[in-house]
Amino acid sequence: MGGDAREALLDRCVDFLKQGGFSQLSLREIAAGTGTSHRMLIYHFGSREGLLAEVVRRIEAEQRLALASFATEIDDPVEVNRWFWRRLADPALAPAERLFFEIYSQALYGRSWTESFRASVIAAWAGPVEEMFIQLGFEPAEARQRARLGLAVARGLLLDLLMTGDRELLDGVAELFAQLVTAPPSN
């Protein structure tokens, strides 16, 4: 089976995840929910964990694409941050975000199946976000720092939201952070 079959199966797995999550399900339960067999999932993804990591990789890629697309349409960096936070904070994404943090925690322990996740979880975001700060007029070194700060804060706020559900407070914190991090560089 080629890459197209694998991608189509991954599409179904991502759709199934978005319906309510599946990090707690067995590979057989995931297979049943996506209309395939557990053997096909193993064939394409190697293991249950490999499948979960690929699902997270796909969702992360979708988020980066959405941010890049929106950022080219809007000139106001605070509005871009505001829009992206609303997207991240959407309750419909909570199952995928919980899975993201689950995989993240496993990557901290160096699990072999998280190797590609570890390689991309920061790097795939840092470059594009850094470029946005450069376009705002920041020197490359400062743009790099702000990109990493933005990435860390967004993930921290999202984790806080998933743990506490305190949307009103965290919406305000995200707004404050967007204004602070995008303030023009002081020369």
C-alpha positions in Angstrom: 0.0 0.0 0.0 1.3 3.4 -1.0 1.5 6.7 0.7 -2.0 7.7 -0.6 -3.6 4.8 1.4 -1.6 5.8 4.5 -2.6 9.4 4.2 -6.3 8.5 3.6 -6.2 6.3 6.7 -4.5 9.1 8.7 -7.3 11.5 7.6 -9.9 9.1 9.0 -7.9 8.7 12.3 -7.7 12.5 12.6 -11.4 12.9 12.0 -12.1 10.1 14.5 -9.9 11.8 17.1 -11.7 15.2 16.6 -15.0 13.5 17.4 -14.0 12.9 21.0 -10.5 11.7 21.4 -8.9 8.3 21.4 -5.7 8.4 23.4 -7.4 6.0 25.9 -8.6 3.6 23.3 -6.8 0.4 22.2 -5.6 0.0 18.6 -8.5 -2.3 17.9 -11.0 0.3 19.1 -9.3 3.0 17.0 -9.4 0.6 14.0 -13.1 -0.1 14.6 -13.9 3.6 14.9 -12.1 4.4 11.6 -13.4 1.5 9.6 -10.2 -0.5 9.3 -8.3 -3.3 11.0 -5.7 -3.0 13.7 -3.3 -4.8 11.3 -3.6 -2.0 8.7 -2.9 0.5 11.4 0.2 -1.4 12.5 1.2 -1.8 8.8 1.0 1.9 8.2 2.1 3.4 11.5 4.1 0.6 13.2 2.3 0.7 16.6 -0.5 2.4 18.5 2.0 5.0 19.7 3.3 5.6 16.2 -0.2 6.3 15.0 -0.8 8.7 17.9 2.4 10.6 17.1 1.4 10.8 13.4 -2.1 12.1 14.3 -0.5 14.8 16.4 2.0 15.6 13.6 -0.8 16.0 11.1 -2.8 18.3 13.4 0.2 20.4 14.2 0.9 20.8 10.5 -2.7 21.9 10.0 -2.3 24.5 12.7 0.9 25.9 11.2 -0.7 26.1 7.8 -3.8 27.9 9.2 -1.5 30.4 11.1 0.6 31.1 8.0 -2.5 31.6 5.8 -4.1 34.0 8.3 -0.9 35.9 8.9 -0.6 36.7 5.2 -4.2 38.1 5.2 -3.9 40.3 8.2 -1.3 43.1 8.9 -2.1 43.5 12.6 0.1 41.1 14.6 -2.2 41.4 17.7 -5.1 40.4 15.6 -3.2 37.4 14.3 -2.4 36.4 17.8 -6.0 36.9 18.9 -7.3 34.8 16.0 -4.8 32.0 16.6 -5.6 31.9 20.3 -9.3 31.6 19.6 -8.5 28.8 17.2 -6.3 27.0 19.8 -8.8 27.5 22.6 -11.7 26.1 20.6 -13.3 23.3 22.7 -13.6 21.2 19.6 -9.8 20.9 19.5 -9.5 19.8 23.1 -9.2 16.0 22.4 -6.4 16.7 19.9 -4.6 19.1 22.3 -4.8 16.6 25.2 -3.2 14.0 22.9 -0.5 16.6 21.9 0.4 17.0 25.6 0.3 13.2 26.1 2.8 12.7 23.3 4.8 15.6 24.5 5.2 14.1 27.9 6.3 10.8 26.4 8.8 12.6 24.2 10.3 14.1 27.4 11.3 10.5 28.4 12.9 9.9 25.0 10.5 7.2 23.9 11.8 5.9 20.5 8.4 6.3 18.8 8.5 10.0 19.6 11.7 10.7 17.7 10.2 12.6 14.8 7.9 14.4 17.2 10.9 15.6 19.3 12.7 16.7 16.1 9.8 18.9 15.0 7.7 19.9 18.0 9.8 23.1 18.4 11.7 23.4 15.1 8.6 23.2 12.8 7.0 26.2 14.6 10.1 28.3 15.6 11.1 29.2 12.0 7.8 30.4 10.7 7.0 32.3 13.8 10.5 33.8 13.9 9.9 35.0 10.3 6.7 36.7 11.3 8.7 38.7 14.0 11.3 39.6 11.4 8.6 41.0 9.2 7.4 43.1 12.1 10.9 44.7 12.2 12.7 42.7 14.8 16.3 41.8 14.4 16.8 38.1 13.8 18.2 37.3 17.2 15.3 39.1 19.0 12.8 37.6 16.5 14.1 34.1 17.5 13.7 34.8 21.2 10.2 36.2 20.7 9.2 33.2 18.6 10.4 30.8 21.3 8.7 32.9 24.0 5.5 32.9 22.0 5.6 29.2 21.4 6.2 28.5 25.1 3.5 30.9 26.3 0.9 29.6 23.8 1.5 26.0 25.0 1.5 27.0 28.6 -1.8 28.9 28.2 -3.3 26.0 26.4 -2.2 23.5 29.0 -3.7 25.8 31.7 -6.9 26.1 29.8 -7.2 22.3 29.4 -6.5 21.9 33.2 -8.6 24.7 34.6 -11.2 25.6 31.9 -10.8 29.2 33.0 -11.4 30.6 29.6 -12.3 34.2 30.5 -9.1 34.7 32.5 -6.9 33.0 29.9 -8.4 34.9 27.0 -7.4 38.0 28.8 -3.9 36.7 29.5 -3.5 35.7 25.8 -4.6 39.2 24.8 -2.1 40.8 27.1 0.7 38.6 25.9 -0.1 39.3 22.3 0.2 43.0 22.9 3.4 42.6 24.8 5.2 40.3 22.5 4.3 42.2 19.3 5.1 45.6 20.7 7.5 47.4 18.3 11.2 46.8 18.9 12.8 49.4 21.1 15.8 50.9 19.3 
